[in-house]
Amino acid sequence: MNNGGRLGVSTNRNGPNAIISITDTGRGMSEDEAGRLFEPFFTTKSDGTGLGLTHTQQVVLEHGGKIRCKTAPGKGSTFIVELPMAQRDKVKLEAMSRFRST
């Protein structure tokens, strides 16, 4: 966000998965840019390699997760990463939810 803006990070849970959302109020992307986001060597930056999001997607997939992007020109973008939680985290969350409900 060259001209400033806001960046937000939030987490949530969807069943056995953790959801991480990263939202900015930057320039957003065109439909063509959004369609090529994870393509190796695609970049909109003069000094970029076009490997950052490709690598990110690979790491997320290798951990059994998913990554997607919602964007609109002039309105910013949101990247959503969904990853399965480790079994110990699931057990911990279930125990915490039982404790809170009593």
C-alpha positions as CSV (number, residue, x, y, z in Angstrom):
1,M,0.0,0.0,0.0
2,N,2.3,2.7,-1.3
3,N,-0.1,5.5,-0.3
4,G,-0.9,4.2,3.2
5,G,-3.9,2.2,4.2
6,R,-4.9,-0.3,6.7
7,L,-3.9,-3.9,7.2
8,G,-5.9,-6.3,9.3
9,V,-5.4,-9.8,10.5
10,S,-8.0,-12.0,12.0
11,T,-8.4,-15.6,13.0
12,N,-11.4,-17.9,13.3
13,R,-12.3,-21.6,13.3
14,N,-14.2,-23.6,10.8
15,G,-14.7,-27.1,12.3
16,P,-11.3,-28.7,12.5
17,N,-9.6,-25.9,10.5
18,A,-8.0,-22.6,11.5
19,I,-8.9,-19.6,9.3
20,I,-6.5,-16.7,9.0
21,S,-7.7,-13.6,7.0
22,I,-5.3,-10.8,6.0
23,T,-7.2,-7.8,4.7
24,D,-5.8,-4.6,3.2
25,T,-7.3,-1.3,1.9
26,G,-4.8,-1.1,-1.0
27,R,-5.6,-0.7,-4.7
28,G,-7.1,-4.2,-5.1
29,M,-6.6,-6.2,-8.3
30,S,-8.1,-6.6,-11.7
31,E,-9.8,-9.8,-12.6
32,D,-6.8,-10.7,-14.8
33,E,-4.3,-10.1,-11.9
34,A,-6.4,-12.0,-9.5
35,G,-6.6,-15.0,-11.9
36,R,-2.8,-15.1,-12.1
37,L,-1.9,-14.5,-8.5
38,F,-0.4,-17.9,-7.8
39,E,1.2,-18.3,-11.2
40,P,5.0,-18.6,-11.0
41,F,6.9,-15.4,-12.1
42,F,3.7,-13.3,-12.4
43,T,4.3,-9.9,-10.7
44,T,2.9,-6.4,-10.9
45,K,6.0,-5.0,-9.2
46,S,9.0,-3.7,-11.1
47,D,11.4,-5.4,-8.6
48,G,9.4,-8.5,-7.8
49,T,10.2,-12.1,-8.7
50,G,6.7,-13.4,-8.8
51,L,7.5,-16.3,-6.5
52,G,6.2,-15.1,-3.2
53,L,2.5,-16.1,-3.5
54,T,3.5,-19.2,-5.5
55,H,5.7,-20.3,-2.6
56,T,3.1,-19.4,-0.1
57,Q,0.5,-21.5,-1.9
58,Q,2.9,-24.4,-2.0
59,V,3.6,-24.3,1.7
60,V,-0.2,-24.0,2.5
61,L,-1.0,-27.0,0.2
62,E,1.8,-29.1,1.7
63,H,0.2,-28.6,5.1
64,G,-3.2,-29.7,3.9
65,G,-4.6,-26.3,3.6
66,K,-6.1,-23.9,1.1
67,I,-5.5,-20.2,0.2
68,R,-7.7,-17.9,-1.8
69,C,-8.1,-14.2,-2.4
70,K,-11.1,-11.9,-2.6
71,T,-10.3,-8.6,-4.3
72,A,-11.9,-5.6,-6.1
73,P,-10.2,-2.8,-7.9
74,G,-10.0,0.3,-5.6
75,K,-11.3,-1.6,-2.6
76,G,-8.4,-3.8,-1.4
77,S,-7.9,-7.5,-1.0
78,T,-8.4,-10.3,1.5
79,F,-6.3,-13.4,1.5
80,I,-7.9,-16.3,3.4
81,V,-5.7,-19.2,4.5
82,E,-7.4,-22.3,5.9
83,L,-5.2,-24.9,7.7
84,P,-6.1,-28.0,9.6
85,M,-5.4,-27.7,13.3
86,A,-3.1,-30.1,15.0
87,Q,-4.9,-32.8,17.0
88,R,-3.6,-31.4,20.3
89,D,-5.0,-28.0,19.4
90,K,-8.4,-29.5,18.6
91,V,-8.4,-31.3,22.0
92,K,-7.4,-28.1,23.8
93,L,-10.2,-26.1,22.0
94,E,-12.8,-28.7,22.8
95,A,-11.8,-28.8,26.5
96,M,-11.9,-25.0,26.6
97,S,-15.4,-24.9,25.0
98,R,-16.7,-27.4,27.5
99,F,-15.2,-25.4,30.4
100,R,-16.9,-22.2,29.1
101,S,-20.3,-23.7,28.7
102,T,-20.5,-24.9,32.3
